[in-house]
Amino acid sequence: MKLAKVIGNVVSTRKEEALVGFKILLVEELDAKSKQLTGNTFVAVDTLGAGLLDTVLIVQGSGARVVSETHQSAPLDAAIVGIVDKWDVNL
């Protein structure tokens, strides 16, 4: 899993049938220790209702395809699986 910040929305009027109904967001990865944005941006499917500037938990790869039992065949590479309230690093 990765931490990321929602930085925008993706609107796609035409997309793969299995993606219809999914909300797609633009996210930027966060460094867990420094809590700074890394510059690594990508799109992720949102199943929880995350909003702009929310900090979220992201899963990628095969983990992203199992976020919804009804959409296991959807061609997903990244999915939002949590909305983060806060996190602490104890070093």
N, C-alpha and C positions, 0 to 999 in steps of 0.2 A: 504494500500500500504506500501511497504517497500523499503528502499534504499539498494542497494547491489553493489558490485564490481565484474566485470567479471574476473574470475581467470583461466579459461580454456575452452576447447572445449570438447564435448562428441561426439564420433563417434559410430554410431550404424548401421551396415549394415542390420540387421534384426530388424524390429520393427512393431508395430501395424500399419495396413494399413492407418488409419486416421492420423498418424504422418509422413508419407512419405512426403518429401518436407520441413519439418520444420527443422530449424537449432537449435541445442540444446547446451546450454552453461552451464558451471559450474560457479556458483556465490557464493559469501560469503557476508552475511548480514553486513551492516554498522550500527553503532550506530549514530543516527542523531545528537545528541548533541556533542559527543566527536569526531565524524568523524573517529572513529577507527573501524577496522574489529572486529566482535564479535566471530568468530570461527565457526559460524553456516553456514555450506555450504549445497547447494542443487542444483538441476538442474532446468533450466527454458527454456522454448521455446522462441526463439527470432523471432519476426516478424518485427523488425525495422533495422536490420543490425548492431547491437552492436558488438564491438570488444574487444579484450583482454585489460584489465585494465580500460575499460569504467565504469563509475558509472551509474547505471540504476535504474529505478523504476520497482518494481515487484508487480504483483497482484497474489493472490493465491486463491485456492478453485474455487467456481462457477464463480468468476470474470475472472479467467484465461481461462475458456472454451468459453467465448464470445468475445475473441480478434479478431476472424475472422469469418465472417458470413458463409463462406464456410466450416469451420471446427468445427462447434459447437458440433459435436459428438465426437471430438477427446478427448482421456483420458488425459487431461492436469491438472496439479496441480499448476503449477507456470508459469507465462508468463511475458516477458519483455514488458512493455507498454510505456516506455520513456527512453531517454538517457539524463542524467542530465549534464548540463554545470556547475552549482554551486548551493549551497544552503547556507542560513544564518540562524543562530539560535539567536534570540534576547531575552535573559533572563535578 
